[in-house]
Amino acid sequence: MDAAKVGFKEKLGYGLGDLASGFIWTAASAFLTFFYTDVVGLSAAAVGTLLLVARVFDGFVDIGVGALIDRTKSRHGKARPWLLWLAVPFGIAGVLMFTAPDLGPTGALVYAYITYLIMNVIYSGINVPYGVLNSLITQDAYQRSVLNIFRMVMALVGAVLVTSLTMPLVAALGGGKTGWMSTFLIFGALSILLFLITFKTTTERVKPSVTQKDIPLKRGVKALFRNKYWALMVGFGIVFFTLNAAGSAVNVYYAQYVLKDASLVGILNIAGLVPILIGLFLVAPIIKKYGKRNAAFGGIIVMILGSLVMLIDPASLSVILTATVIKAIGTVPIMGTFFAMLADTVEYGEWKTGMRTEGLVYSAGSFGTKAGSGIGAALTGWILAWGGYVGGQEVQSDTTIAALQFLFIYLPVILCAVGLVILWFYKLDQKYQQIIDDLNAIKTMS
């Protein structure tokens, strides 16, 4: 694979797919818990359970989507056509998720379950092939990292736009239920357009080393569990995305009840996102010099230090903003490497088992990220419920404040420590080039 064929236009086009996701999915991570508790009126415990059930269910949907991708044959490739097929349903599902018809308490909960489950299924159908596309555009490890950086930059652009614009747009468009639905009509339209641009500007080039028939799902799954580096990345994904989801969901509560100003949520989100956005433009040389695993390992250590800084004064805006910036800097190499490391496990699996299953690798890896997101969102709801949180109240109890501080400060430290242990065993960076050489030799012989 000639890395020069992956031009700037294609890298940018690929990255826009995560911007498309961000207008709906990042908004859901940042605001859906708040929307359900404070706009729809659901209890925090019910919301936590809903988010976990939906994400775990969605993780199993991912496996099915991955198997379908591995069997997809079209003139557009095996991953790209899914972006074309599901762009419009994705945008519509996002609008429905942030719509709150007057159905009474039970009806509201049922509607939330239905629309959130639909959103999760469609998101699997478009996001798993989007992830697979990285491994099909190029086989060059560094170019995959660069593609991943473009993806993460666009994801963060989306996160900055969504977190800074959502609340003002809701207010400007009428507030309450009407404001939320109108805001997501705009976001949904943008996501559709951007996914279609990604479809148009990307090309699938990578082929298996040996021409192979469709691999039965049972054999493909067995092969996955012989891929130890894939298993490590699934575990790391669960941990990291649990951390991300809990952090995103708790920001709005922490601003309102610990920092005493709900409007500060925008500043908190920007402090957590802008350093990552800037850092992703600078991190590629670090990844190239030290390797993906080592860069991510160092990033986690910096994240732990950032969380510990918060203990100086958990109610001080200046301390929290400083600590948030430090944590964001630590997040940069993780965001810049995770999906590229997952892509590298495709080649390891092919080298180890003789079976190349990009769809299953990414879908099962996506299961880890979805499960992590579900666990993080659920933990937020459950811990808030344990702390006695009551939606809509101006003042919360001391127990609730303690629960918020645990979610905001201590939980990230615990999860980062687990992430360090997992990455300690990831050694694929050192072996990858030899694996590629062996696979190329097989291609030459066949």
N, C-alpha and C positions, 0 to 999 in steps of 0.2 A: 504493500500500500504506500503510495507516494504522499507523504504528509503535505507536500506543497499544494495538492489538489484541494485541500480544505482551506478555502479562502475566507477573508473577513466577512463577506456577505453571508456565507453559509454558517459561519460561527455565530454571527449576530442573529441570523434567522433561527438557528437552533435555540439560542438563548431566549428569544421572544416567547417560546413555548412556556417557559416558567413564569414569565411576566403574565401570560394569559391565565395560568393556574392561579397566580397570586391574587388577581382581582376577585376571585371567589374563595379559593382555599385558604389563603393567608387571612382574608377577612373573617372566614369561619373560625380559624384558630384564635384570632385576636378578639373577636366580638360576639361569637355565637353563644358562648356561655352567658355573657351579660345580656344579650338579646333575649335568651330564653328565660332568665331569672327576672330581669327588670322591665322588659317590654311585654313578653308573653305572659309572665306571671307563674312560671313553673318553679318548683322547689329546687334548691341546689343539689340535693341528693338525687332527685329524679333526673336532673340534667346530667350529672356525673355518670349514672347508670346508662342512660341513653347513649352518651358519647362513647362509652367503652363497648357496649353491645354492638353498636354500628361499626366501629372501627375493627373489632375482631372479626365480625361477619365479613366485612369488606376485605380483610386480609385473605380469607379463604376465596373470595371472588377473584382476588389477584391471581391465585394459582390457576384458576380456570382461564382467566384472560391470557396468562403466560402460555398455557398450552395451546390456546387458539392462535396466538401470534406465531408460535413455532410451526403451525400448520397453514398459515396465511400465505397464499401465493397470488400476487396480482402484478399488474404492470407498474404499480407504484412501489412494490417491495412488500415486506412483511410487517413493518411497523408504521411507516408513513400513512398508509390508507386509513388507519384507525383515527388519525388526527382529522382527516377529512370527514369521516363518517360521524364522529361524535362531537365536533366543535359546537354545533347548534344545540344539541341536547344538553351539553354541559352548561352553556350560558343560561338556558331556560331553567334548568334544575337549580342553579344558583339563585335566581329570582324567587322561585317557589320556596326555597329554604328560608329566605328572609321575609316571607310574607306571613302574616298572622291573622287569619280570618277569625271572626268571633264564633267559636264553637263550644265554649264552656271549658271548664278545667280538664275534663277527661278527653273531650274532642281535641283540645289544643295539644295535649300530650300525644295522642294518636297521630295527629297531623304532623307533629314534629318528628315522630319516629318514621312515618312514611316518607316525608320529603327528605329527611337526612339520609335514610337508607338509599333512596333513589340517587341522591347526590353522590354518595359513596360508591355505588355501583358504576355510575357513569364516569366518575373520576378515575376509578380503576381502569376502565376501558380506554381512557385517553392518556392517563399518566404512565401506566406500565409501558405501552409501546413508545411513548416519548422517551422514557429512560432507556429502553432497548436501543433506540436510534443512535445513541452515543457509540455503542459497540459496533454498529453497522456502518457508521460514517467513516471510521478509521480504526486501524489496529495499532497505530503508533501510541505508545503509553503517554508520552508527553503531550501529544495533540489531544488525547482524551482529557488530560488534565486541563488544557486550555479551553476545550469545549465545555468542560464542567465549570470552569471559572466564568465563561460567558453566561452559562445557565444560572449560576449563583448570583452574578451581578444583576441580571434581569429579574431574578426572584426578589432580590433586595430592593431594586427600584420599585417593583410592585408593592413590596411590604411598606416602604416609605410612603408611597402614594396612598395606599389603602389606610394605613394607620393614621396618617396626618389629615386625610380628606374625608374619611367616613363620617365622623361625628359632625363636622361642619356641614357636610352635604345633607346629612339626615335633618339637621336643624333648618337648613336653607330650603329644603324641599317639603317642609310642613311638619317635621318632627313626628314623634310617635310611630305608629305602625305604617302610616302613609309615607313618612320620610324614609324609613328603612327600605320599603319596597321600591320606591322611586330611585333611591341610590343604587340598588342592585340591578335595576333595569339598565342603568348606565354601565355598571361594571360588567354585567353579563354580555352586553353588546361588544364591549372592548375585548373581552376574552375570546369571543367567537372570531373576531377579525384577526387577532394575533395568532391563534392556532392555525388559521388558514394560511397566514404568512409563513409560519414554520413549515407547514406541509409543502408550500410552493418553493421554498429556497433550499431545501436539504436533499441529499442524495444518498442512497444506500449503496455501499461498495464492497463491504467485507463478505466473503463467502466461506463456507466450511473448508477445512483442509482436505477432507475427503467427501465426495458427493454422497449424501446419505438420504435414506428414506425417512418418512415421518417417524419420529421416535415415540413409542407408546408412553403414555403418561406415567405408568408404573415404573418403567425402566428409567425415564427421565428423573423422576423423584428419587429413585435409588441412587442414581448418579450424583444428584445434588448432595446427598448426605455422605458421599465419599469426597466431597470438595470441602476440606476443612477451612479454607480461607473464606469461602462463601459463608459457612456457618458463623465464623467470627464476625464477618461484616453484618450479618443479620442481627447478631447479638448487640453489636455496637450501634446499629441503627435503632434498635429498640430503646437502648439507653439514651442515645443522643436526642432522639425525637420525643421521648418522654420529657426530657429536660426542656426542649424547645416548646412543646405544647403547654406544659405547666407554666413556663415563663411568660408565654404570650397571653394565656388566659388570666393570669393573676395581676398583670400590670394595671388594668383599669380599676381593679379593687384596691390595689396597694396605693395608687394615686389618690383615690377618693377617701379612703379610711385611715391610712397611715400618714401620708403626706398632706392630707386634709384639703385636697384640691383636685377634683376629677379631671379638670382641663389639663393637668400635668401629664396625663397619659400620652398625649402626643409628643411631649418633650422626652419622656422616658423611652418611647418607641424609637424616636429619631436618634437618641443617644446610643441605643442598642443596635441600630441598623446602619447609620451613616459610616461609622468606623469600619464596619464589615464591607460596605460598598467600596470605600476608598482602598481598604486593604486588599481586596480581591484584584485590583489593578496592579498591585505590587508583589503579590505572593508567588507568582509563577517562578521567578528565579530561585526563591527559597525552596520550593518543591523540587525544582530541577537539581539543586545542589545536595539537599539532604534526604530527598525521597519523600513519598507521600506519607508513609507511616510515621516517620520521625517528625515531620512537620506537624501532623495531627497530634502526636504525643505531646510536643511542646505547647501546642495550643491549649490542650486540656489543663496543663499546669498553670498557664496564665489565667484561664477561666476560674480555677480554684482560688488563686490569689485575688482576683477581682471580687469574688463572693466574700472572702474574708475581710476585705476593706470595708464592706457594708456594716460590719459589726462595730466600727468606730462610732457611728450614730445612725441607727436604722431609720430615724425619722427626719434626718437632715437631707434636704434636696441636693445640696452640693456634694455631700458624701455619696449619696445614691447615684447621682449622675456620673461622678468620677469612677466609681466602681463599675457602673454599667458600661462605660467606655472601655475600661480594662478588660472586662469579660468579652466585649464585642471583638476586641483585638485578638483575644485568644480563640474566638470562634472562627476567625478568618481561615486559618489553614485546614480546619475541619470541613468547613463548607467548600473549600477549594479542592478537597481530595476525596470525600466520601464516595460520591457516585463514580468517580474514576477508579477507585480501589475496587468497588463492586464490579465495574466493567472488566477489570483485569482478572477477576475470578472466572470469567467466561473462558478465557484461554487456558487457565489452569485446569478447569473442569474438562475441556476438550483434550488437553495433554494427558490428564490423569485417566480418563474413562473412554476416550475416543468418540464421545458424543458432545456436539456443540448445541446447547439449548439456551440461547440468549433470553428467550421469552420466560422460561421457567426460572432462570437465574435472577432476572430482574423482578419477576412477579413475586417470587418467594422472598427476595430482598425487600421488595416493596411491602410485603406482609410485615416485615420487621419495622419499617418506618410507620406503617399505619397502626400496628399494634402499639408502638411507642407513643404515637400521637393520641391514640385512644386512652392509653394508661395515664398519660399526662393530663388530659382533659378530665378524665374520671377522678384522678387524685385531687385535682383542684376542686371539683364539686363535692367530693366526699369529705375532704379536709375542711372545707368551708362549712359543710353541714355539721361536722363534728365540733367545729368551733362555735356553732350556734348562729351562723350568718342568717340574717333575715333581709331579703331583697327589698330595696326601696327606702330603708331606714337611713336617716342622716347620721346616726351614731351607732356604732357596733360595740359589743361587749369586749372586755379585756381578753377573753378566751378567743374571740374571733380575730382580734389583732395579733395574738400569738400565733394563731393558725396561718394568718397571712404572712407573718415574718418567717415561719417555717418554710412555707411554699416559696418565698421569694429569696431566702438566703441559704438555709440549711439543706434543703432538698437538692439544689444544684451541686453542692459540695459532695454529697453522698453519691449522686449519679456520676459526677466526673471521676470520682475515685474508682467506681466500677468500670468506667470507660478506659481508664489507664490500664487496668488489669487485662482487659480484652485485647487492647492494642499491643501489649507486651508480647503476645504470642503470634502476631501477624508478621510473617517473614517473607511475604511474596515479592516485595520490591527487589530483593537481592536475586531472586530466581527468575524474574519475569523475562529478561532478555534471552536467557538460555531456552526457556519454554517457547518463545517466539521462533528462535532459530530451529528448534526441533520440529515445530509445526510447519515451518517453511520448507524444511527438508522433506517432510512427508508430502507436501504439495508437489515438490519437484519430482519425486519418485512416482506419483500417481498420474 
